[in-house]
């Protein structure tokens, strides 16, 4: 089943390659959407794909790259809207 989720990741997640880590994870899982930094120091990722792929993507976000320190991940279910647009850094 195709689902979509919005993730807000906070902690030490900017300046540590987090967006590129998310991009690699999304491409590995075949997930569509985007990742971007927020002014408050958090990172937003919006992902759409098969439910198992989204679960694996979320686990990767919760782990983060080696230099990061993920303190919190807020998750919202959203309506799928990306189709097969790929995954991009904004």
C-alpha positions in Angstrom: 0.0 0.0 0.0 1.3 3.5 -0.9 1.5 5.9 2.0 3.1 9.3 2.7 4.5 10.8 5.9 6.0 14.1 7.0 9.0 13.9 9.4 10.4 16.7 11.5 13.8 15.7 12.8 15.4 17.7 15.6 18.7 17.5 17.5 22.1 18.0 15.8 20.9 17.4 12.3 22.2 20.4 10.3 25.8 20.7 9.2 26.4 16.9 9.6 25.2 15.7 6.1 21.7 14.8 7.2 20.0 15.8 4.0 22.4 13.8 1.9 22.0 10.8 4.3 18.2 11.1 3.8 18.6 11.4 0.0 20.7 8.2 -0.1 18.2 6.4 2.2 15.2 7.5 0.0 16.9 6.5 -3.2 17.9 3.1 -1.7 14.2 2.5 -0.7 12.6 3.9 -3.8 10.9 6.7 -1.9 9.7 9.9 -3.5 9.5 13.3 -1.8 12.0 15.8 -0.5 14.2 16.9 2.5 15.0 20.4 3.6 16.5 22.4 6.5 14.4 24.6 8.6 15.5 27.9 10.2 15.0 26.5 13.7 17.7 23.8 13.2 15.4 21.0 12.4 15.2 19.0 9.2 11.9 18.2 7.4 11.5 15.1 5.2 8.4 14.3 3.2 8.3 10.8 1.9 5.9 8.7 -0.2 6.2 5.1 -1.2 5.2 1.6 -0.2 4.6 1.2 3.5 7.5 -1.1 4.1 9.9 1.3 2.3 8.6 4.2 4.4 9.1 2.2 7.6 12.8 1.5 6.6 13.2 5.2 5.6 11.9 6.3 9.0 14.3 4.0 10.8 17.2 5.5 8.9 16.0 9.0 9.8 15.8 8.1 13.5 19.4 6.8 13.3 20.9 9.6 11.1 24.4 9.9 9.8 27.3 9.2 12.2 28.0 12.9 13.0 24.3 13.6 13.9 22.4 13.3 17.1 18.7 12.7 16.5 16.8 13.8 19.6 13.2 13.8 18.3 11.3 12.7 15.2 7.7 14.0 14.8 5.7 12.1 12.3 2.5 13.1 10.5 0.5 11.0 8.1 -0.3 12.9 4.9 -2.0 12.2 1.6 0.3 10.8 -1.2 0.8 13.5 -3.8 4.3 12.9 -5.3 3.8 10.0 -7.6 7.1 9.0 -9.1 8.8 12.4 -8.9 12.0 11.1 -7.2 13.5 12.5 -4.0 15.2 15.9 -3.8 17.0 18.2 -1.5 15.4 21.6 -1.2 
